Amino acid sequence: MAEQHKINKSPHVLIFPFPAQGHLNPLIQFGKRLVSKGVKTTLVTTIYLFNTSHKNNTSSINIEAISDGFDEGGDASADSPESYLKRFKEVGSKSLGDLIKTLQSQGDTIDAIIYDAFNSWALDVAIEFGIDGGSFFTQACSVNNIYYHVHKGLITLPLRVPVSVPGLPQLECLETPSFVHNYGPYPGWTETVFNQFVNIDQARWVFSNSFYQLESEVIEWMRKMWKLKVIGPTLPSMYLDKRLEDDKDYGFNLFRANNTECMSWLDNKPKNSVVYISFGSLAQLGPEQMEEIAWGLTDSNVNFLWVVRADEEEKLPKEFLDQKITGKGLVVSWCKQLDVLAHESVGCFVTHCGFNSALEAISLGVPVVGMPQWTDQTTNAKLLDDIWGVGVRVKSNEKGIVTRGNLVSCIKKILEDERGVVARNNAAKWRELAKAAGLISLPLRVPVSVPGLPQLECLETPSFVHNYGPYPGWTETVFNQFANIDQARWVFSNSFYQLESEVIEWMRKMWKLKVIGPTLPSIYLDKRLEDDKDYGFNLF
């Protein structure tokens, strides 16, 4: 009887993000997807974040807290990033082990630990207990590609020459992550990002918060080393495939948002007229930079919604706050970024280019002005501008300051120039690809959205999709058309461009598709083949 109970028991997975907003979000969303598949999921976070964060919409996920050695004040109470990261590893390893023992003593089996790659030491704990581990990259595959090459000694630091890595164009020094092109000032963080790979070959799975079409060449290269599964973009379901009802928020927020004020203000603005500015949860701008942004927004004469965290507000020019332009600008301490980006009034996103923000902009079709600060953001800005084509990068001066003139120029390019039209069109294409990246789950229970087509009701899809099951042989045959298609030299289709142009353009992002239809006998079409009046091979 006990054996039968064990067989019927749902698998149990611990998800363990690094304790920062940009790392919590993707792993929590992954956890929600696991729950939807019948997997019991437990979020492991720090005692400090558990006690101070705003939690909602995570009821399907259990939450357990462990110590990082700074239970009262979190990382801000540490002497330095180095002391925090060192202590987190030491205390966190023991505390995670204690949690596993406690859960097991309660009869709670743990089948896997999916850990943030920043917490690579968590895999050592998992192995100690005989538990399978999965590494989860929260940053772009392109960025981790560069970090891997540094880890392996294939890129020498300090960096003095442009960088070439598989799947990416040559990168100038300043287009690499700051821990690469400015090696030295942040030894703790530098060690953390490079050490994501120190034991990765012992992980059973490797996950990434990206999607295939976004970084296909880099992903193919990474799959030569690991069984990489790209499961992004990990936005709440209602912004993508809508499979998880009421999943509208990440559900674990370090800051409280005044969403009502933001939405009411946006509702009164024309379509694509608002510039939204946010530099994420960690970036710290200097007073001079804050002043340039403030007066740049004023000079641009555009509607703007600017997120300035409470700990940054004192850097705003007093005159700017005193002379707030009635109706033109709104400054808030935090907002629900997804709701803002999804609002039709927002026409441009001035962003620090954190990967979560980049994915959100792409997934919601909003063009960007990239203003990277540090870490992976410089490389993400390159991707957004030159490779994904959804925005522009604003240049800084010799002091590293983005002047108001440069900022205004870039905003105008997006809102008013042809560059903005191109960026908006590209963003719209990526939005459809991001939605499609969620794939289609069978048996089908919801309408289907795929690139290039209007939403299809269940019964408007092929019968092998909406009536999944009765014909397993045929079902396997039609789905397995793509099993090895990436190895084919050519891909042909019996269609023609004007008939299915948007779908064809989407397919061409993956394969060198040649549309050669309609393939009727020539005499009924172009009459180039004399006497070609019949197909010539008839079963009847």
N, C-alpha and C positions, 0 to 999 in steps of 0.2 A: 504493500500500500504506500509506504514511504517512497519507494522507487517510482511508483506511478505519479505521486505528487511532484517529485523532482522533474519528471519528464514534462509535465503539464505547466511547470512554472515558467513565467515570462523571463526572458533574459534581462539582466540588470547591468547597466552601463553607468560609470561615473564620467562626467565631463568636467574638465579641470582647466578653466581659462587662466591666463595671467590676469592679475587684479587691476585691470584698466578698462575703461568703457569700450574702447575700440577692439578689445580682445574678448570681452564678455559677450557683446552682441552676436557675433557669428556663431560662437559655440552654443549659446542659448538657443538660437534659431535651429541649429543642427539637432539639439536635444529635443525640441518640439517635434521635429520630423521623425525622430526615433520613436517618440511616444506615440505618434500617429500610426506607426507600424507595429504597435504592441510591445515596444521595448520599455521596460521600467528605466527611468532616467533620473539620475541624481546630479545636481549641480554642486560642485565643491568650490567654495569661495573662502575668502579670509574672514576672520571674526570681525575685523574693522568694517569691511564692506557690508557684511551681513547686518551689522548694527546701524549703519549710516545710510544705506541706499534706499531708494524708493522702489518698492517691488509691486508689480501688478502683472496680470496675464501670464503668470508662470505657474499657475496652480497645478498644471499637469506634470510639473517637474518638482521632485523633492529637492530641498536645499539643505546642505550640511556645511558647517563652518569649521575651518582649521586655523591654526595660528601661523602667522608669518613672522612672529617675533615682535610685532608692533601693533598689538591688539587695540591700544587706545588711540593711536594717531595715524596708523597706516604708514605709507611710504613718506608722507610729508614730515613725519616725526623722526625720520632717520637722519643721521649726520650728512649722508651723501647717498647718491644712487648706488655706489659701490657697496656701502655698508648695508643698505636695504637688500640688495640682491644676494649678497653673501649670507645674510641672516635668514632671508626667505628660504634659501636652499637648505640651510642647516636645520632650522626649526620646522620648515614646511615638510621636509622629508620625513622627519619623525612624526609630526602631527598627522600627515597623510597616512602613514603606516598605522598609527593608533586608531584613526577612523576606520580603516579597513578591518582591523581586529575587532573593533566594537560592532561593526555591521555584521561581520561573520559570526560573532558570538551570539547575535540575535537571530541567527538562522538566515541571514540575508546574503545570498550568494552574489558575488561580483564577477561578472563574466568578462568585462573589458574596462579599461580606463582610456578614454580619449583625452589626451592632454595637449594643451597649447605648446607648440614647439619652443616657445620661450622658456617653458618649464621642462626642459629635456630631462632633468633629474627625476621627474615623476616616472619615467619609464624604468629607471633603476629600481624604484619602489615596487612598481607593478611586477617586474621580473622576480624580485625577492619573494613575492607572495604567489608566484606562479600564475599571474593574471596577464592576459594578452593586452598589449598596449598599442594605441594608434596615435601617431603624431599629427597635429592639426596646424597647418600654416594659415595664419590670419592675414598675412600680407601677400602681395602679388607674386605669382610664380616667377615673373621676370626679376623681381627684387631678390627672391631667394636663390635664383640662379646665380646672381652676382655674389651673394654671401657664400654660397657653396664653393665657388671658385676661389674665394679668399681663404676659406677654411682649408681647402686642399692645397693651398700654396700656389695656385695657378694664376692668381693675381697678386702681385707683390705690393706691399704697403711699406712706407707711404707711397701713394699713387702719383706717378709723374707722367704717364702717357695715357692716351685714350684706351678704352676697354672694349674688347671683343669677346662675347660669349655666345653660345649656340642659341639660335632663335631670335636674336635681337640685332638691330643695326649697330654699328660702332657707336659707342657712347663717349662723349667728351667727359673729362674728369668730373666736372661739376654736374653732370647728368647722372652720376652714380649716387647711391645713398650717402648721406653725410658721414656715416661711420666709415665709409671707404675713402671718399675724397678729402675728408678732414679727420684723418686718423689720429687719435691721441687724446683729445679733450675729455672723452667719455668712456674710460676703460671698462667700467661695469657693463654699460649697454653694449659696447663693442663685443665684449666676450659673450654676452647673452645671444646676440644675433648670429655670431659665427658658430657658437656651440649648439645651435639648433640641430646640427648634423653629427654631433659627436657620437651618438649611439643610435642614429636613425635606422641603421641596417638591422637592428634588433627589433624594430617595431613591426608588428604584424600588418598594420595598415598605415598609409600616409594619405591624409586628406588636405585639400586646399580650398579656401574660400574664393574660388575663381570659376570661370566656365570655359569650356573648350574653345568656342569660337573667339573668345577674347584674347587668348594667349596660346593658340594651337601649337605653334612651332616649339615654344618653350616647354609646353606640357608634354609633347611627344618626346622631347629630349629627356625630360625628367623621368618619363616612364621607362626609359632604358635602364634606369637604376633602381627605381622603386615601383611598387604597384600603386601608383598615384591615382586617387579618386578625386576628381574635381566636383564639388557638391554645391558650388555657389551659383548665383549670388544669394547669400543667406539673409535676405530681407524678410520681414514679416509677410506671411503668405498673401494677405489681402492686397499687397502691392504688386504681386506677381501672378501666381497661378490660382489663388483664391481657394486652395484645397482645404486649408485649415480655417474653419469658421471663426470669425472674430479675432483672428491673429493680426492685429493692427499695430502692435507695438512690440519692441524688444522685450520689455517687461522688467528690466532690472536697470534702473537709471541712477547715476551718481548725482544728478542735479534735478531739481524740480522745475518743470516747464510751465509757463503761463500760456497754455495753448489757446485759450478762449480769446485773449487779447490779440494774439498773432493772427488767428483765423479771421476775426472780425475786421481787423485792419486790412488784410489781404482781400477780403470779399469786396471791398470798396475801391479796388484798383483795377485798371484795364488789363486785358490779357497781355501776357509777355512784357509787362512794363516795370516789374519790380526786380531790383538787384538784391539778392540775398547774400549776406556775408557771414561766414563763420569759419573760425580757425580751430574748431574741435575742442576736445576736453583737456588737452595738455599744453598746447603751444602758448608761449609767453612772449608777447611782443613788447619792444621797448617804447617809452613815451614818445620818442621822435616818430617811430613808425605809426603809432596810434594816431598821432596828430596828422600825418600825411594822409592816412586813410580817411579820417574825419573830414578834413577840408577837401579832399578829393571827391568824396561823396557829395559834399555841399556844392562844389564847383560843377559837378556833372549834371546837376539839376534833374536827377532821376529819382523815382521812388525807391527807397531802400529799407530793408529790414536787416539790422546788424545785431548779431549775437556777441555780446561782450560779457564774459563771465564776471561774477561779482568780485573775484580776486584780481580782475584786470581793469575794473571800471575807473579806479582812481587815476589811471593813465590817460583818460580822455581829457582833451582840452576843456577847461571850465567854460570858455566862451561858446564852444560847440554845444555843450549841454544847456547853457543859458538861452541860446538862441535857436533851440530846436525849431526846425522849419515845420510849421503846422501842417500836418497831413502828408508831408513829403517823406519823412523818415521816422522809423521806429527802432529804438534800441532796447533790447531785452537781454536778460541775464542767461536765458536758456530757452530753447523751443523744441518741439517735436519736429525734427528736421525732415522726416519723411512726409509729414503732412504739408510742410512748407513747400518742399520740392514738387509735390504732387499737385499743388494749387496752380490753376491756369494763369494766375497773374504773374507768376515768377518766370522771368525770361532769361536770367543769368545768375550763376552761382559763383561768387568769388570765394575760393576754397584754398585751404592749406594743402589739399591733395592727399590727405590720409586715405588709405585704401578703402575704408568703409564709406567715406564721403564720395570717393570716386565711383564706387559701385552703385551707390544710391543715385548719383547724378545720371549715370549711364542707364540704370534700370528704369528711371523715371523720365528719361529723355530731355534733360536740362543741360544746355551748353555751359561751359565753365570758363572762368578766368583763373588760371593756376597761379597761386602765390605761395609756393612751398617754403617751409621753415627749416625742417631738419629731418633726420632719420630717412625713411623710405620715400618721403614726399617729393624729393627732387627727381627721382626716377619716375614716380607716378605722374608728375607734371609732364615729363617728356612723353610718356605713353599717351596721356590725354590729348596732348597737342599734336605731336608728329605721327603717332601710330594709330590711335583710335580716331583722331580728327574731330574731337568734340569741343575744342576750345583753343585758347591761346595762353601762353605763359607771359607774365609780366616781368620785365627785367628790373633788376635792382641796380643801384649805383655803386660806386667804388667802396662805399661804407656799408654795403649790404642793405640799404634802405630802398624800398619801392616808393618813388616820389609820386605826389598827387597827380602830376601830369601824365606819367606813364600809366597809372591806374585808370584814370579817366579815358585815356586813349584806348585801352584794352576793353573797357566796358562799352565804349561806343562801337568798337569793332563787332562785338557780339550783338548788341541791340540794334545797330543801324546799318552796318556794312555787309557786303557780300560774304565776308568771312563768317559772319554770324549766321547767315542763311545756310552755308555749307555745314557749319558746326551743328546747327539745329537739325538739319536733315540727317547727318550722321548719328546724332544722339537718338533720333527717332528710330533709326535702323537698329542701333544697339539695344534700345528698349525692347524691341520685338525679339531680338536674339536672346536677351536676358530672360524674358518670359518663357521662351521655348526651352531654355536650358533646364527648366524644372521638369521637362519631359512629360509624358502622359502615363498615368498609372491605370492599370487594368486590374479588375473589371472597371469599365468606365462609368462614372457616376455624375460627372459634371460636364458642362460644355467645354469645348476644346478651342484653345487659341494657339495658332502657330503663325510664324512669320509669313506675310504676303497674302493671308486669307482673312476674311471676316470671321468672327466667332462662329463656331459650328455647334449646333445642338447635337446631342449624343447620336441620334438616328441619322444625322447628316454625315457622319464619319463612315469609313468602310465597315462592312459587316464583321470583318475579323477583329475590328476594334470595339464596336458597340455591342457585338454579340460574341464576346470572347469566350472560347471554350469548346464549342461543338466540333470544330474542325482543326484539331491540333496540328496535323501535318501541314495543311495549307497556311495556318497561322505562322508556324515556324518558318515556312518557306518565304512568305512575304516579308517578315521581319528580318530574316537572315540575309536579305539582299545587301545589307550594310555591314555584315560581319567582317568582311575583309576588303571593303571597297577602297579603303585608304591605300591599299597596295596596288590598285589598278592604275595603269598608265593613263587611260582615258575613261571618261564617263559620258555616255550618250543618252539622249532622251528623245522619244518620238513625240515631241511637242514643238511649238515655235514661240519665239520670244514674245510677240505681241499678245499671244493668248494667255500667258502666265508670267508676265515680266517680273513682278515683285517676288514671286516664289523662285523663279530662275536666278534672280540676282542674289537671293539669300543662299541658294544651293551653291552658287559659284564662290561664295566665301569659304566653302569647305573643299570643293572639288573643282577640277578643270572641266566643268560641264559643257558639253557641246549639244545644242538642241538642233536636230536634223530633220524634224518633221514638218508637215505631215507626210507620212510615207505611203501615199497612194500611188497606184500605177501612173507613170508620167503623163500619159495621154489625157488624164483628167486634171492635170495641173500645169506644168511648164512645157509639156510636149517635147522635151529634149531627147527622150529615148523613143525612137520610132517603134511603132507597133507594141509598145508597152501598155497593153490594155487590161491586163489581168495579173493577179498575184502569182499565178503559175504553179502553185503547190496546194491542191485542194483535197480536203478529206471527204468531200461529198461531191 
